[in-house]
Amino acid sequence: MASMNFSASKQFTKPPQRGIFPLDHDGECKIHMTNYLECLKGEKSQHHKCRELSRDYLQCRMDRQLMAQENLDKMGFSQDAKVTNAEEYDKSKEREGYIAGKHIDKQMKWWFQKS
């Protein structure tokens, strides 16, 4: 039979960690979320192309107190953090038969192995 421990100490709850915020149960920002997700789908998950929609979604959540107020520039939306001239990797080497690491002929030694 298992014993039960009824300690006299009171249990304290902690506030949520940074980045954890309530769900949007009322769908207040659903239109912003769906616009962003549709953009991601249309742009093959290249999030930098949907940057403004992401910003709008986060701003909506902050305006409705679904997350803490935060400077969006500090969240990666400043002009300095903007991605420009990004290109998708075309996997041309792999199509030609390239295998990573296959060109290494000698036996590799671990840091703990003496030469």
Backbone as a ProteinNet text record, in pm:
[ID]
protein_1_A
[PRIMARY]
MASMNFSASKQFTKPPQRGIFPLDHDGECKIHMTNYLECLKGEKSQHHKCRELSRDYLQCRMDRQLMAQENLDKMGFSQDAKVTNAEEYDKSKEREGYIAGKHIDKQMKWWFQKS
[TERTIARY]
84	0	88.4	60.6	140.9	104.6	206.9	180.9	160.3	77.9	48.6	116.1	172.7	244	161.5	106.5	31.8	118.5	205.5	294.9	220.2	265.5	201.7	245.5	348.8	396.9	300.8	288.2	198	268.5	197.4	256.2	238.4	344	341.5	344	268.6	270.8	364.5	428.2	521.4	452.7	487.3	434	491.9	424.4	476.5	611.1	691	822.4	805.8	911.2	910	886.2	798.2	767	646.8	597.8	478.7	363.7	258.6	148.3	16.9	-94.5	-223.2	-262.8	-340.3	-393.7	-503.2	-525.5	-627.3	-760.1	-822.5	-945.9	-1061	-1064.6	-1175	-1148.7	-1032.6	-1000.6	-985.7	-939.9	-927.2	-822.2	-720.2	-612.3	-607.1	-716.4	-717.4	-694.5	-749.1	-732.7	-585.5	-513.1	-370.1	-292.1	-331.2	-264.1	-285.1	-408.3	-434.1	-365.4	-360.7	-287.6	-140.3	-81.7	59.4	82	-2.2	14.8	-6.2	-101.2	-121.4	-0.1	58	178.4	292.9	310.7	415.8	395.5	271.5	241.2	270.5	231.9	253.7	399.8	477.2	619	710.9	656.4	734.2	811.5	744.6	798.5	918.8	933.8	1040.4	985.5	1006.8	943.1	982.3	1098.8	1140.5	1052	983.5	894.1	759.6	730.9	604.1	627.3	733.9	777.1	672.9	612.8	515.3	389.9	349.4	231.8	259.9	380.7	420.9	420.2	470.6	473.2	330	239	99.5	34.9	65.2	8.9	57.3	186.7	239.1	186.5	173.1	118.3	-26.4	-103.3	-241.8	-247.6	-160	-157	-120.2	-28.2	10.3	-101.7	-169.2	-278.3	-393.7	-414.8	-525.4	-479.7	-356.3	-296.7	-292.7	-267.9	-246.4	-98.6	-16.5	125.1	174.8	287.9	342.8	384.3	371.2	417.5	568.6	614	756.4	788	906	949.9	974.5	902.7	915	1053	1121.1	1257.1	1349.6	1325.8	1406.6	1368.2	1255.2	1209.8	1251.4	1336.7	1388.6	1319.1	1241.1	1170.1	1230.4	1351.8	1416.4	1465.1	1495.2	1544.1	1679.8	1759.3	1890	1877	1768.2	1748.8	1675.8	1639.6	1564	1650.9	1594.7	1665.6	1648.6	1760.2	1754.5	1837	1796.6	1867.7	1886.9	1793.4	1803.1	1763.6	1839.8	1811	1789.9	1699.2	1675.2	1784.5	1835.6	1939	1878.2	1941.1	1882.5	1922.9	2009.5	2054.9	2118.3	2185.3	2247.7	2361.3	2439	2547.3	2492.1	2384	2325.4	2271.6	2215	2164.7	2277.6	2397.7	2513.5	2582	2532	2586.7	2678.3	2688.7	2775	2721	2811.2	2775.6	2870.8	2816.2	2897.4	2989.1	3116.2	3213.8	3277.9	3228.3	3281.4	3421.9	3456.6	3588.4	3700.2	3666.6	3767.4	3813.7	3943.2	3996.5	4058.9	4120.4	4193.4	4101.2	4148	4074.4	4076.2	3959.8	3952.1	3977.8	4046.2	4072.7	3993.5	3949.5	3877.8	3977.8	3929	4016.5	4090.8	4034.6	4098.6	4197.5	4200	4295.5	4428.2	4536.4	4668.1	4720.8	4795.9	4849.7	4967.5
-117.9	0	124.1	212.1	333.5	431.3	495	595.4	730.3	811.8	944.1	1048.5	1147.3	1252.3	1380.2	1420.5	1546.2	1646.6	1712.7	1806.6	1934.1	1996.8	2119.5	2240.5	2223.6	2338.5	2369.8	2496	2543.1	2535.9	2494.7	2488.5	2623.2	2670.2	2798	2774.8	2854.6	2846.2	2951.8	2919.5	3012.2	3075.7	3199	3259.8	3187.3	3194.3	3124.3	3178.1	3089.8	3130.5	3221.1	3293.3	3381.7	3296.8	3342.5	3268.5	3177.4	3159.5	3078.3	3174.5	3164	3257.1	3184.5	3240.9	3172.8	3151.7	3047.3	3021.2	3121.5	3140.6	3234.3	3160.1	3128.1	3048.8	3118.8	3250.6	3324.4	3355.5	3321	3343.2	3489.5	3570.4	3714.4	3745.3	3663.9	3687.9	3578.9	3506.9	3393.7	3437	3550.6	3596.3	3624.3	3682.2	3708.1	3576.6	3481.5	3352.3	3278.5	3275.4	3203.8	3271	3402.9	3473.3	3434.7	3429.6	3392.6	3248.6	3157.1	3016.7	2993.2	3064.1	3053.1	3106.7	3213.5	3268.2	3167.1	3104.9	3004.3	2888.8	2846.9	2737.1	2777.1	2896.8	2944.7	2971.7	3006.4	3039.2	2923.3	2803.3	2682.1	2696.9	2747.7	2762.8	2855.5	2946.5	3046.7	3165	3158.6	3252.1	3397.7	3422.1	3562.2	3633.4	3558.2	3619.3	3656.8	3603.4	3629.7	3711.8	3784.2	3859.1	3958.4	4035.3	4136.5	4072	3959.1	3889.8	3833.6	3786.3	3737.8	3852.5	3966.4	4085.6	4127.4	4126	4162.1	4066.6	3937.8	3837.8	3860.6	3881.2	3905.1	4035.4	4137.8	4264.6	4247.4	4169.7	4141.4	4072.7	3975.3	3904.1	3998.9	4090.1	4185.1	4284.1	4329.1	4424.9	4366.5	4237	4171.2	4101.7	4131.6	4082	3929.7	3868.1	3724.3	3691.4	3793.8	3780.3	3914.7	3911.2	4033.5	4131.9	4260.8	4364.5	4353.8	4357.2	4343.9	4429.4	4484.3	4561.2	4463.1	4480.2	4387.3	4392.5	4504.7	4512.4	4415.7	4396.7	4304.2	4158.4	4139.1	4003.8	3964	4042.6	4007.7	4075.2	4180.2	4250	4385.7	4411.6	4538.7	4534.3	4649.3	4654.6	4585.5	4586.4	4520.2	4368.6	4314.5	4169	4119.8	4208.8	4170.1	4087.1	3977.1	3887	3938	3953.7	3997.5	3902.6	3885	3803.5	3658.3	3603.4	3463.4	3375.6	3269.9	3176.9	3037.7	2965	2828.1	2739	2648.6	2555.4	2457.8	2441.7	2361.5	2214.4	2172	2032.8	1979.3	2066.2	2022.3	1923	1940.8	1846.9	1706.7	1699.8	1570.4	1499.3	1575.2	1514.6	1456.6	1514.1	1465	1348.8	1308.3	1193.1	1225.7	1351	1390.8	1335.3	1275	1226.3	1292.6	1360.5	1432.8	1337.8	1371.4	1294.3	1180.9	1148.5	1035.7	1064.3	1191.3	1228	1210.4	1184.2	1168.3	1023.1	1003.1	867.8	816	904.2	856	834	749.3	718.4	840	880	993.4	945.6	1027.1	993.2	1087	1032	1111.1	1188.7	1286.7	1372.5	1295	1182.4	1107.6	1003.2	982.5	888.1	958.9	898.4	960	922.6	1016.3	990.5	898.8
0	0	0	-86.3	-97.9	12.1	66.6	169.7	103.6	163.6	109.2	195.8	133.1	204.6	197	308.5	316.6	390.8	316.8	382.8	418.4	520.4	567.7	485.9	405.5	328.2	214.4	188	83.7	-50.9	-153.5	-286.5	-354.5	-415.9	-484.1	-634.4	-704.9	-850.4	-904.6	-1015.4	-1078.8	-1199.2	-1230.5	-1352.9	-1473.9	-1587.7	-1705.3	-1748.8	-1807.8	-1857.1	-1977.2	-2006.4	-2123.9	-2248.3	-2333	-2454.1	-2440.9	-2319.3	-2297.6	-2271.5	-2349.1	-2335.1	-2362.1	-2318.7	-2333.5	-2479	-2500.5	-2633.5	-2665.3	-2790.9	-2838.7	-2852.6	-2738.4	-2739.2	-2810.3	-2804.1	-2866.6	-3013.3	-3064.6	-3205.4	-3241.9	-3146.7	-3171	-3277.7	-3287.4	-3383.8	-3490.8	-3506.4	-3599	-3743.4	-3783.5	-3920.8	-3951.7	-3854.7	-3872.6	-3879.4	-3794.6	-3792.3	-3924.6	-3975.1	-4100.1	-4218.4	-4219.2	-4326.1	-4325.8	-4206.9	-4194.5	-4239.3	-4194.4	-4230.6	-4379.7	-4439.4	-4584.1	-4660.2	-4609.4	-4671.6	-4663.7	-4547.2	-4532.8	-4630	-4643.6	-4734.9	-4879.5	-4916.8	-5052.8	-5084.5	-4983.8	-5003.7	-4967.5	-4956.8	-4925.4	-4794.5	-4692.1	-4556.1	-4546.7	-4639.1	-4629.4	-4549.7	-4418.7	-4326.1	-4349.1	-4405.1	-4425	-4527.2	-4612.2	-4709.2	-4646.6	-4529.2	-4459.7	-4333.8	-4329.7	-4212.4	-4160.4	-4249.2	-4206.6	-4149	-4203.7	-4150.6	-4011.5	-3991.7	-3859.9	-3759.1	-3800.9	-3715.2	-3677.5	-3776.4	-3751.1	-3651	-3663.4	-3572.2	-3429.3	-3412.6	-3278.5	-3219.8	-3302.1	-3253.9	-3209.3	-3283.3	-3246	-3109.9	-3088.1	-2959.3	-2845.4	-2870.3	-2765.6	-2737.8	-2842.9	-2825.2	-2744.7	-2755.9	-2685.5	-2557.7	-2515.1	-2391.7	-2387	-2502.8	-2508.3	-2494	-2494	-2463.1	-2411.2	-2344.9	-2285.5	-2393.9	-2362.1	-2454.3	-2469.2	-2589.5	-2618.9	-2740.7	-2743.3	-2858.3	-2973.2	-3083.5	-3195.5	-3259.5	-3247.6	-3300.3	-3227.7	-3098.3	-3019.8	-3047.3	-3110.8	-3144.4	-3285.9	-3348.6	-3479.7	-3595.5	-3569.2	-3675.6	-3708.7	-3663.9	-3696.7	-3841.7	-3897.5	-4034.8	-4048.8	-3940.8	-3944.6	-3956.3	-3902.3	-3902.2	-4026.7	-4113.4	-4232.7	-4326.6	-4375.1	-4465.4	-4608.3	-4678.3	-4818.1	-4903.8	-5025.5	-5123.9	-5080.2	-5006.4	-4965.8	-5083.9	-5103.2	-5211.9	-5155.3	-5215.8	-5173.2	-5230	-5148.3	-5192.5	-5291.9	-5406.5	-5514.4	-5514.3	-5426.4	-5412.8	-5540.2	-5614.7	-5739.4	-5714.4	-5608.3	-5577.8	-5551.2	-5473.7	-5440.3	-5564.6	-5658.4	-5781.9	-5865.7	-5851.5	-5925.5	-5854.5	-5738.8	-5668.3	-5552.4	-5513.5	-5402.2	-5271.2	-5191.5	-5058.3	-4960.3	-4861.7	-4764	-4689.1	-4680.9	-4605.9	-4684.1	-4800.7	-4877	-4930.1	-4943.5	-4995.3	-4892.6	-4767.9	-4662.7	-4662.9	-4693.1	-4705.2	-4576.5	-4498.4	-4381	-4262	-4172.1	-4049.7	-3958.1	-3908.4	-3817	-3674	-3597	-3457.2	-3367.8	-3257.2	-3158.3	-3075	-3001.4	-2920.6	-2813.8	-2767.9	-2660	-2711.8	-2842.5	-2899.7	-2927.5	-2880.8	-2901.4	-3038.9	-3097.7	-3232.1	-3232
[MASK]
+++++++++++++++++++++++++++++++++++++++++++++++++++++++++++++++++++++++++++++++++++++++++++++++++++++++++++++++++++

